[in-house]
Amino acid sequence: MNQDNLHKDINIINISSQIRSLRKKNGLTQIEFAKRAGVGLRFLRELESGKVTIRMDKLMQVLDFLGYHLELKRNEPQHTTEHEETDSLL
């Protein structure tokens, strides 16, 4: 597994565990949560288990139900020279 795939897998695991934690904090079973959030039980189980290929519209629906949203944030550059950084933007 390369570094990029590992980073993506870690991120979905973090999102999955946070969603599971928020669901439990609200005292909801997976069945109750799925019904109230308007998603299927199978989707919720896959999401909470960290499945990497999930539907973004359903993820956004779950996050909206919890009162959260996703934000894009630019990664900090890894030790590159000015020339390498300029080349990567072209």
C-alpha positions in Angstrom: 0.0 0.0 0.0 1.5 3.4 -1.0 1.5 6.5 1.3 -1.4 8.2 -0.5 -3.7 5.1 -0.1 -2.6 4.7 3.5 -3.4 8.4 4.2 -6.9 8.0 2.6 -7.6 4.9 4.6 -6.6 6.5 7.8 -8.9 9.5 7.1 -12.0 7.4 6.3 -11.3 5.4 9.5 -11.2 8.6 11.5 -14.4 9.8 10.0 -16.0 6.4 10.5 -15.0 6.3 14.2 -16.2 9.8 14.8 -19.6 9.1 13.3 -20.0 5.9 15.3 -18.9 7.8 18.5 -21.4 10.6 17.8 -24.2 8.1 17.1 -23.5 6.3 20.4 -23.2 9.7 22.3 -26.7 10.5 21.1 -27.9 7.1 22.4 -29.0 5.8 19.0 -28.7 2.2 17.7 -27.6 1.8 14.1 -31.2 1.0 13.2 -32.6 4.1 14.9 -29.8 6.3 13.5 -30.2 5.0 9.9 -34.0 5.6 10.0 -33.7 9.1 11.4 -30.8 10.1 9.1 -32.6 8.7 6.1 -30.0 6.3 5.1 -30.0 2.5 4.8 -28.8 0.3 7.6 -26.3 -1.4 5.3 -24.8 1.9 4.3 -24.4 3.0 7.9 -22.8 -0.3 8.9 -20.3 0.0 6.0 -19.6 3.6 6.9 -18.9 2.8 10.5 -16.7 -0.1 9.6 -14.5 2.2 7.5 -15.4 1.0 4.0 -13.3 3.2 1.7 -15.8 3.3 -1.2 -18.9 5.0 0.0 -21.4 7.4 -1.6 -20.5 11.0 -0.8 -24.1 12.1 -1.0 -25.1 9.6 1.8 -22.0 10.6 3.8 -23.1 14.3 3.6 -26.6 13.3 4.6 -25.3 11.5 7.7 -23.0 14.4 8.6 -25.8 16.9 8.1 -28.1 14.9 10.4 -25.3 15.1 13.1 -24.9 18.9 12.5 -21.4 18.5 10.8 -19.9 19.1 7.4 -16.7 18.3 5.5 -14.2 20.9 4.7 -11.3 20.8 2.3 -8.0 21.9 3.7 -4.8 22.2 1.8 -2.1 19.9 2.9 1.1 21.4 4.3 3.9 21.0 1.8 6.4 18.3 2.5 10.0 19.4 2.5 10.3 20.6 -1.1 12.4 23.3 -2.7 10.9 26.3 -4.3 11.6 25.0 -7.8 9.9 21.6 -7.0 6.9 23.4 -5.6 6.5 25.6 -8.7 6.8 22.6 -11.0 4.0 20.7 -9.1 1.6 23.6 -9.6 2.0 23.6 -13.4 
